[in-house]
């Protein structure tokens, strides 16, 4: 078995090629690194949210691209959804770390 990994754009996309005699199998993968300091910053924003006055817009979440793309595949377009639906989906999928407010939405 020969395994070759091609890195197309950092850690986001890759193709693995496996050769078994005359058969070749390809695996395509996608990943997004989410740094600890990014999550720590979101926690701080959430903790400070009750003391912040909101204008016309209120930040309720910071959803990574990889999560948004998965949701699109599942038929959930957060750009067309109500903020309550986005927050519910984050909580249901145990992605609370990306919620940036303690305020009632």
N, CA, C and O atoms as a GROMACS GRO file, in nm:
protein
  420
    1UNK      N    1   0.085  -0.118   0.000
    1UNK     CA    2   0.000   0.000   0.000
    1UNK      C    3   0.089   0.123   0.000
    1UNK      O    4   0.181   0.134   0.081
    2UNK      N    5   0.062   0.215  -0.089
    2UNK     CA    6   0.134   0.342  -0.097
    2UNK      C    7   0.036   0.452  -0.059
    2UNK      O    8  -0.074   0.458  -0.113
    3UNK      N    9   0.074   0.536   0.033
    3UNK     CA   10  -0.013   0.646   0.073
    3UNK      C   11   0.059   0.776   0.045
    3UNK      O   12   0.173   0.796   0.086
    4UNK      N   13  -0.009   0.864  -0.023
    4UNK     CA   14   0.048   0.994  -0.058
    4UNK      C   15  -0.052   1.100  -0.014
    4UNK      O   16  -0.171   1.089  -0.041
    5UNK      N   17  -0.003   1.203   0.053
    5UNK     CA   18  -0.090   1.311   0.099
    5UNK      C   19  -0.051   1.440   0.026
    5UNK      O   20   0.064   1.482   0.030
    6UNK      N   21  -0.147   1.499  -0.039
    6UNK     CA   22  -0.124   1.625  -0.110
    6UNK      C   23  -0.191   1.738  -0.033
    6UNK      O   24  -0.311   1.733  -0.009
    7UNK      N   25  -0.116   1.837   0.004
    7UNK     CA   26  -0.171   1.949   0.078
    7UNK      C   27  -0.204   2.060  -0.021
    7UNK      O   28  -0.113   2.118  -0.081
    8UNK      N   29  -0.333   2.090  -0.038
    8UNK     CA   30  -0.373   2.187  -0.139
    8UNK      C   31  -0.378   2.331  -0.089
    8UNK      O   32  -0.346   2.423  -0.164
    9UNK      N   33  -0.417   2.351   0.037
    9UNK     CA   34  -0.423   2.489   0.089
    9UNK      C   35  -0.413   2.485   0.242
    9UNK      O   36  -0.514   2.494   0.310
   10UNK      N   37  -0.295   2.472   0.293
   10UNK     CA   38  -0.275   2.465   0.437
   10UNK      C   39  -0.337   2.340   0.494
   10UNK      O   40  -0.320   2.231   0.439
   11UNK      N   41  -0.410   2.353   0.604
   11UNK     CA   42  -0.470   2.238   0.669
   11UNK      C   43  -0.616   2.220   0.629
   11UNK      O   44  -0.685   2.136   0.687
   12UNK      N   45  -0.664   2.294   0.533
   12UNK     CA   46  -0.807   2.291   0.502
   12UNK      C   47  -0.849   2.177   0.410
   12UNK      O   48  -0.951   2.113   0.435
   13UNK      N   49  -0.775   2.152   0.307
   13UNK     CA   50  -0.816   2.050   0.209
   13UNK      C   51  -0.701   1.955   0.182
   13UNK      O   52  -0.585   1.995   0.180
   14UNK      N   53  -0.733   1.828   0.162
   14UNK     CA   54  -0.630   1.732   0.126
   14UNK      C   55  -0.690   1.618   0.046
   14UNK      O   56  -0.810   1.591   0.049
   15UNK      N   57  -0.600   1.551  -0.025
   15UNK     CA   58  -0.638   1.431  -0.100
   15UNK      C   59  -0.538   1.323  -0.061
   15UNK      O   60  -0.417   1.345  -0.062
   16UNK      N   61  -0.589   1.208  -0.026
   16UNK     CA   62  -0.504   1.092   0.001
   16UNK      C   63  -0.524   0.991  -0.111
   16UNK      O   64  -0.636   0.963  -0.153
   17UNK      N   65  -0.414   0.939  -0.157
   17UNK     CA   66  -0.418   0.838  -0.263
   17UNK      C   67  -0.362   0.709  -0.206
   17UNK      O   68  -0.249   0.707  -0.157
   18UNK      N   69  -0.439   0.603  -0.213
   18UNK     CA   70  -0.393   0.473  -0.167
   18UNK      C   71  -0.392   0.378  -0.286
   18UNK      O   72  -0.489   0.369  -0.361
   19UNK      N   73  -0.280   0.308  -0.302
   19UNK     CA   74  -0.268   0.212  -0.411
   19UNK      C   75  -0.263   0.072  -0.352
   19UNK      O   76  -0.180   0.043  -0.266
   20UNK      N   77  -0.351  -0.013  -0.397
   20UNK     CA   78  -0.355  -0.154  -0.360
   20UNK      C   79  -0.344  -0.234  -0.490
   20UNK      O   80  -0.441  -0.248  -0.564
   21UNK      N   81  -0.225  -0.285  -0.517
   21UNK     CA   82  -0.200  -0.355  -0.642
   21UNK      C   83  -0.238  -0.265  -0.760
   21UNK      O   84  -0.170  -0.166  -0.785
   22UNK      N   85  -0.346  -0.298  -0.831
   22UNK     CA   86  -0.387  -0.218  -0.947
   22UNK      C   87  -0.496  -0.118  -0.914
   22UNK      O   88  -0.529  -0.032  -0.996
   23UNK      N   89  -0.555  -0.129  -0.794
   23UNK     CA   90  -0.664  -0.038  -0.755
   23UNK      C   91  -0.609   0.086  -0.688
   23UNK      O   92  -0.512   0.080  -0.612
   24UNK      N   93  -0.671   0.199  -0.718
   24UNK     CA   94  -0.636   0.327  -0.654
   24UNK      C   95  -0.761   0.381  -0.586
   24UNK      O   96  -0.869   0.384  -0.645
   25UNK      N   97  -0.745   0.425  -0.462
   25UNK     CA   98  -0.858   0.482  -0.386
   25UNK      C   99  -0.818   0.622  -0.341
   25UNK      O  100  -0.709   0.642  -0.288
   26UNK      N  101  -0.908   0.719  -0.362
   26UNK     CA  102  -0.883   0.856  -0.321
   26UNK      C  103  -0.975   0.893  -0.206
   26UNK      O  104  -1.092   0.855  -0.204
   27UNK      N  105  -0.922   0.967  -0.111
   27UNK     CA  106  -1.001   1.021   0.000
   27UNK      C  107  -0.979   1.172   0.001
   27UNK      O  108  -0.865   1.218   0.002
   28UNK      N  109  -1.087   1.247  -0.001
   28UNK     CA  110  -1.079   1.393   0.004
   28UNK      C  111  -1.125   1.437   0.142
   28UNK      O  112  -1.231   1.395   0.188
   29UNK      N  113  -1.046   1.521   0.207
   29UNK     CA  114  -1.081   1.568   0.341
   29UNK      C  115  -1.077   1.718   0.352
   29UNK      O  116  -1.018   1.787   0.269
   30UNK      N  117  -1.141   1.768   0.455
   30UNK     CA  118  -1.146   1.912   0.480
   30UNK      C  119  -1.141   1.933   0.630
   30UNK      O  120  -1.209   1.863   0.705
   31UNK      N  121  -1.061   2.030   0.675
   31UNK     CA  122  -1.049   2.060   0.818
   31UNK      C  123  -1.021   2.208   0.835
   31UNK      O  124  -0.969   2.274   0.745
   32UNK      N  125  -1.055   2.259   0.951
   32UNK     CA  126  -1.024   2.398   0.984
   32UNK      C  127  -0.968   2.400   1.125
   32UNK      O  128  -1.030   2.350   1.218
   33UNK      N  129  -0.852   2.457   1.139
   33UNK     CA  130  -0.791   2.471   1.271
   33UNK      C  131  -0.858   2.586   1.344
   33UNK      O  132  -0.872   2.696   1.290
   34UNK      N  133  -0.901   2.561   1.466
   34UNK     CA  134  -0.963   2.665   1.549
   34UNK      C  135  -0.872   2.686   1.669
   34UNK      O  136  -0.873   2.605   1.763
   35UNK      N  137  -0.793   2.793   1.668
   35UNK     CA  138  -0.695   2.816   1.774
   35UNK      C  139  -0.761   2.839   1.911
   35UNK      O  140  -0.871   2.892   1.919
   36UNK      N  141  -0.692   2.798   2.016
   36UNK     CA  142  -0.741   2.816   2.152
   36UNK      C  143  -0.765   2.963   2.185
   36UNK      O  144  -0.861   2.996   2.255
   37UNK      N  145  -0.678   3.052   2.134
   37UNK     CA  146  -0.696   3.194   2.164
   37UNK      C  147  -0.822   3.250   2.098
   37UNK      O  148  -0.882   3.345   2.150
   38UNK      N  149  -0.864   3.194   1.987
   38UNK     CA  150  -0.989   3.235   1.923
   38UNK      C  151  -1.107   3.200   2.014
   38UNK      O  152  -1.196   3.283   2.036
   39UNK      N  153  -1.108   3.077   2.066
   39UNK     CA  154  -1.216   3.033   2.156
   39UNK      C  155  -1.212   3.113   2.286
   39UNK      O  156  -1.318   3.149   2.339
   40UNK      N  157  -1.094   3.140   2.339
   40UNK     CA  158  -1.081   3.220   2.462
   40UNK      C  159  -1.136   3.361   2.441
   40UNK      O  160  -1.201   3.416   2.530
   41UNK      N  161  -1.109   3.418   2.324
   41UNK     CA  162  -1.161   3.551   2.293
   41UNK      C  163  -1.314   3.551   2.286
   41UNK      O  164  -1.379   3.645   2.331
   42UNK      N  165  -1.372   3.445   2.229
   42UNK     CA  166  -1.518   3.434   2.222
   42UNK      C  167  -1.578   3.424   2.362
   42UNK      O  168  -1.684   3.481   2.388
   43UNK      N  169  -1.511   3.352   2.454
   43UNK     CA  170  -1.558   3.343   2.593
   43UNK      C  171  -1.561   3.480   2.658
   43UNK      O  172  -1.655   3.514   2.730
   44UNK      N  173  -1.456   3.559   2.633
   44UNK     CA  174  -1.448   3.695   2.690
   44UNK      C  175  -1.560   3.782   2.633
   44UNK      O  176  -1.626   3.855   2.708
   45UNK      N  177  -1.581   3.776   2.504
   45UNK     CA  178  -1.687   3.854   2.440
   45UNK      C  179  -1.823   3.816   2.500
   45UNK      O  180  -1.905   3.903   2.528
   46UNK      N  181  -1.846   3.687   2.519
   46UNK     CA  182  -1.971   3.639   2.576
   46UNK      C  183  -1.988   3.688   2.720
   46UNK      O  184  -2.096   3.733   2.758
   47UNK      N  185  -1.881   3.680   2.798
   47UNK     CA  186  -1.887   3.723   2.938
   47UNK      C  187  -1.915   3.873   2.949
   47UNK      O  188  -1.984   3.916   3.041
   48UNK      N  189  -1.862   3.952   2.857
   48UNK     CA  190  -1.880   4.097   2.858
   48UNK      C  191  -2.009   4.142   2.790
   48UNK      O  192  -2.041   4.261   2.794
   49UNK      N  193  -2.083   4.051   2.729
   49UNK     CA  194  -2.197   4.088   2.646
   49UNK      C  195  -2.311   4.155   2.724
   49UNK      O  196  -2.378   4.242   2.670
   50UNK      N  197  -2.334   4.116   2.848
   50UNK     CA  198  -2.445   4.175   2.925
   50UNK      C  199  -2.423   4.323   2.953
   50UNK      O  200  -2.519   4.399   2.965
   51UNK      N  201  -2.297   4.365   2.963
   51UNK     CA  202  -2.267   4.505   2.991
   51UNK      C  203  -2.252   4.590   2.867
   51UNK      O  204  -2.224   4.710   2.878
   52UNK      N  205  -2.269   4.531   2.750
   52UNK     CA  206  -2.250   4.605   2.625
   52UNK      C  207  -2.383   4.648   2.567
   52UNK      O  208  -2.476   4.568   2.556
   53UNK      N  209  -2.391   4.775   2.531
   53UNK     CA  210  -2.513   4.827   2.468
   53UNK      C  211  -2.510   4.794   2.319
   53UNK      O  212  -2.410   4.815   2.251
   54UNK      N  213  -2.622   4.742   2.272
   54UNK     CA  214  -2.631   4.702   2.131
   54UNK      C  215  -2.698   4.813   2.049
   54UNK      O  216  -2.782   4.888   2.100
   55UNK      N  217  -2.661   4.821   1.923
   55UNK     CA  218  -2.724   4.914   1.830
   55UNK      C  219  -2.826   4.841   1.745
   55UNK      O  220  -2.909   4.766   1.797
   56UNK      N  221  -2.819   4.863   1.615
   56UNK     CA  222  -2.910   4.796   1.523
   56UNK      C  223  -2.878   4.648   1.506
   56UNK      O  224  -2.966   4.568   1.475
   57UNK      N  225  -2.752   4.612   1.528
   57UNK     CA  226  -2.709   4.474   1.511
   57UNK      C  227  -2.648   4.422   1.640
   57UNK      O  228  -2.585   4.496   1.715
   58UNK      N  229  -2.668   4.294   1.665
   58UNK     CA  230  -2.612   4.230   1.784
   58UNK      C  231  -2.541   4.103   1.742
   58UNK      O  232  -2.598   4.018   1.674
   59UNK      N  233  -2.417   4.092   1.783
   59UNK     CA  234  -2.340   3.970   1.753
   59UNK      C  235  -2.386   3.861   1.848
   59UNK      O  236  -2.378   3.876   1.970
   60UNK      N  237  -2.435   3.750   1.793
   60UNK     CA  238  -2.484   3.640   1.876
   60UNK      C  239  -2.394   3.517   1.868
   60UNK      O  240  -2.397   3.433   1.958
   61UNK      N  241  -2.314   3.506   1.761
   61UNK     CA  242  -2.229   3.389   1.745
   61UNK      C  243  -2.118   3.420   1.645
   61UNK      O  244  -2.126   3.513   1.565
   62UNK      N  245  -2.015   3.339   1.652
   62UNK     CA  246  -1.906   3.344   1.556
   62UNK      C  247  -1.884   3.201   1.509
   62UNK      O  248  -1.811   3.123   1.572
   63UNK      N  249  -1.946   3.167   1.398
   63UNK     CA  250  -1.949   3.029   1.349
   63UNK      C  251  -1.836   3.007   1.248
   63UNK      O  252  -1.828   3.079   1.148
   64UNK      N  253  -1.749   2.909   1.273
   64UNK     CA  254  -1.641   2.881   1.178
   64UNK      C  255  -1.695   2.838   1.041
   64UNK      O  256  -1.803   2.780   1.030
   65UNK      N  257  -1.618   2.868   0.939
   65UNK     CA  258  -1.657   2.835   0.800
   65UNK      C  259  -1.687   2.686   0.786
   65UNK      O  260  -1.784   2.649   0.719
   66UNK      N  261  -1.606   2.602   0.846
   66UNK     CA  262  -1.623   2.457   0.832
   66UNK      C  263  -1.759   2.411   0.886
   66UNK      O  264  -1.820   2.320   0.831
   67UNK      N  265  -1.806   2.475   0.993
   67UNK     CA  266  -1.937   2.443   1.051
   67UNK      C  267  -2.047   2.492   0.957
   67UNK      O  268  -2.143   2.420   0.930
   68UNK      N  269  -2.032   2.615   0.908
   68UNK     CA  270  -2.132   2.671   0.815
   68UNK      C  271  -2.144   2.585   0.689
   68UNK      O  272  -2.254   2.560   0.642
   69UNK      N  273  -2.030   2.540   0.636
   69UNK     CA  274  -2.034   2.456   0.516
   69UNK      C  275  -2.104   2.323   0.543
   69UNK      O  276  -2.179   2.274   0.459
   70UNK      N  277  -2.079   2.265   0.661
   70UNK     CA  278  -2.147   2.140   0.696
   70UNK      C  279  -2.298   2.162   0.708
   70UNK      O  280  -2.377   2.081   0.660
   71UNK      N  281  -2.336   2.272   0.770
   71UNK     CA  282  -2.478   2.304   0.783
   71UNK      C  283  -2.543   2.321   0.646
   71UNK      O  284  -2.656   2.276   0.625
   72UNK      N  285  -2.473   2.384   0.553
   72UNK     CA  286  -2.527   2.400   0.417
   72UNK      C  287  -2.553   2.264   0.355
   72UNK      O  288  -2.655   2.244   0.289
   73UNK      N  289  -2.462   2.170   0.374
   73UNK     CA  290  -2.481   2.034   0.322
   73UNK      C  291  -2.604   1.968   0.385
   73UNK      O  292  -2.669   1.885   0.322
   74UNK      N  293  -2.634   2.006   0.508
   74UNK     CA  294  -2.749   1.950   0.580
   74UNK      C  295  -2.878   2.028   0.552
   74UNK      O  296  -2.983   1.995   0.607
   75UNK      N  297  -2.870   2.131   0.467
   75UNK     CA  298  -2.989   2.208   0.431
   75UNK      C  299  -3.020   2.324   0.523
   75UNK      O  300  -3.130   2.379   0.517
   76UNK      N  301  -2.925   2.364   0.608
   76UNK     CA  302  -2.944   2.475   0.702
   76UNK      C  303  -2.853   2.589   0.661
   76UNK      O  304  -2.731   2.581   0.679
   77UNK      N  305  -2.911   2.697   0.605
   77UNK     CA  306  -2.833   2.814   0.564
   77UNK      C  307  -2.847   2.921   0.670
   77UNK      O  308  -2.950   2.989   0.678
   78UNK      N  309  -2.744   2.937   0.752
   78UNK     CA  310  -2.753   3.031   0.863
   78UNK      C  311  -2.768   3.176   0.816
   78UNK      O  312  -2.811   3.261   0.894
   79UNK      N  313  -2.733   3.204   0.691
   79UNK     CA  314  -2.749   3.340   0.640
   79UNK      C  315  -2.896   3.375   0.616
   79UNK      O  316  -2.932   3.492   0.600
   80UNK      N  317  -2.981   3.271   0.612
   80UNK     CA  318  -3.124   3.292   0.591
   80UNK      C  319  -3.206   3.260   0.715
   80UNK      O  320  -3.328   3.276   0.715
   81UNK      N  321  -3.140   3.216   0.821
   81UNK     CA  322  -3.210   3.172   0.941
   81UNK      C  323  -3.218   3.282   1.047
   81UNK      O  324  -3.139   3.377   1.047
   82UNK      N  325  -3.314   3.268   1.133
   82UNK     CA  326  -3.332   3.355   1.248
   82UNK      C  327  -3.219   3.330   1.348
   82UNK      O  328  -3.175   3.215   1.363
   83UNK      N  329  -3.170   3.433   1.419
   83UNK     CA  330  -3.065   3.413   1.519
   83UNK      C  331  -3.100   3.307   1.624
   83UNK      O  332  -3.013   3.234   1.671
   84UNK      N  333  -3.227   3.298   1.661
   84UNK     CA  334  -3.269   3.197   1.759
   84UNK      C  335  -3.244   3.056   1.705
   84UNK      O  336  -3.202   2.968   1.780
   85UNK      N  337  -3.269   3.036   1.577
   85UNK     CA  338  -3.247   2.904   1.515
   85UNK      C  339  -3.098   2.870   1.511
   85UNK      O  340  -3.060   2.755   1.530
   86UNK      N  341  -3.016   2.970   1.486
   86UNK     CA  342  -2.871   2.949   1.483
   86UNK      C  343  -2.821   2.911   1.622
   86UNK      O  344  -2.744   2.816   1.637
   87UNK      N  345  -2.865   2.985   1.723
   87UNK     CA  346  -2.823   2.955   1.860
   87UNK      C  347  -2.872   2.818   1.904
   87UNK      O  348  -2.798   2.744   1.970
   88UNK      N  349  -2.994   2.783   1.868
   88UNK     CA  350  -3.047   2.651   1.903
   88UNK      C  351  -2.963   2.541   1.840
   88UNK      O  352  -2.930   2.441   1.905
   89UNK      N  353  -2.929   2.559   1.713
   89UNK     CA  354  -2.850   2.457   1.643
   89UNK      C  355  -2.711   2.444   1.705
   89UNK      O  356  -2.661   2.332   1.721
   90UNK      N  357  -2.649   2.557   1.741
   90UNK     CA  358  -2.519   2.550   1.807
   90UNK      C  359  -2.528   2.474   1.938
   90UNK      O  360  -2.445   2.388   1.967
   91UNK      N  361  -2.631   2.504   2.017
   91UNK     CA  362  -2.648   2.434   2.146
   91UNK      C  363  -2.677   2.285   2.124
   91UNK      O  364  -2.620   2.201   2.193
   92UNK      N  365  -2.764   2.254   2.030
   92UNK     CA  366  -2.801   2.115   2.002
   92UNK      C  367  -2.680   2.032   1.959
   92UNK      O  368  -2.674   1.912   1.987
   93UNK      N  369  -2.585   2.096   1.891
   93UNK     CA  370  -2.467   2.025   1.843
   93UNK      C  371  -2.347   2.042   1.937
   93UNK      O  372  -2.234   2.009   1.902
   94UNK      N  373  -2.374   2.093   2.056
   94UNK     CA  374  -2.270   2.112   2.159
   94UNK      C  375  -2.157   2.202   2.109
   94UNK      O  376  -2.040   2.177   2.137
   95UNK      N  377  -2.194   2.306   2.036
   95UNK     CA  378  -2.099   2.404   1.985
   95UNK      C  379  -2.117   2.538   2.055
   95UNK      O  380  -2.102   2.644   1.994
   96UNK      N  381  -2.149   2.533   2.184
   96UNK     CA  382  -2.175   2.652   2.264
   96UNK      C  383  -2.058   2.750   2.266
   96UNK      O  384  -2.078   2.869   2.286
   97UNK      N  385  -1.936   2.701   2.246
   97UNK     CA  386  -1.818   2.786   2.251
   97UNK      C  387  -1.824   2.897   2.145
   97UNK      O  388  -1.755   2.998   2.159
   98UNK      N  389  -1.905   2.880   2.042
   98UNK     CA  390  -1.913   2.980   1.936
   98UNK      C  391  -2.026   3.081   1.958
   98UNK      O  392  -2.045   3.170   1.875
   99UNK      N  393  -2.100   3.068   2.067
   99UNK     CA  394  -2.204   3.165   2.104
   99UNK      C  395  -2.136   3.282   2.174
   99UNK      O  396  -2.057   3.261   2.266
  100UNK      N  397  -2.168   3.404   2.132
  100UNK     CA  398  -2.097   3.522   2.182
  100UNK      C  399  -2.183   3.616   2.265
  100UNK      O  400  -2.145   3.731   2.286
  101UNK      N  401  -2.297   3.571   2.311
  101UNK     CA  402  -2.381   3.658   2.393
  101UNK      C  403  -2.449   3.578   2.505
  101UNK      O  404  -2.481   3.460   2.490
  102UNK      N  405  -2.470   3.647   2.616
  102UNK     CA  406  -2.550   3.592   2.727
  102UNK      C  407  -2.688   3.656   2.727
  102UNK      O  408  -2.773   3.622   2.809
  103UNK      N  409  -2.711   3.750   2.634
  103UNK     CA  410  -2.839   3.820   2.629
  103UNK      C  411  -2.947   3.731   2.569
  103UNK      O  412  -2.918   3.639   2.493
  104UNK      N  413  -3.071   3.761   2.602
  104UNK     CA  414  -3.183   3.691   2.543
  104UNK      C  415  -3.200   3.741   2.400
  104UNK      O  416  -3.201   3.862   2.375
  105UNK      N  417  -3.215   3.648   2.309
  105UNK     CA  418  -3.228   3.683   2.167
  105UNK      C  419  -3.371   3.659   2.123
  105UNK      O  420  -3.404   3.682   2.007
   0.00000   0.00000   0.00000
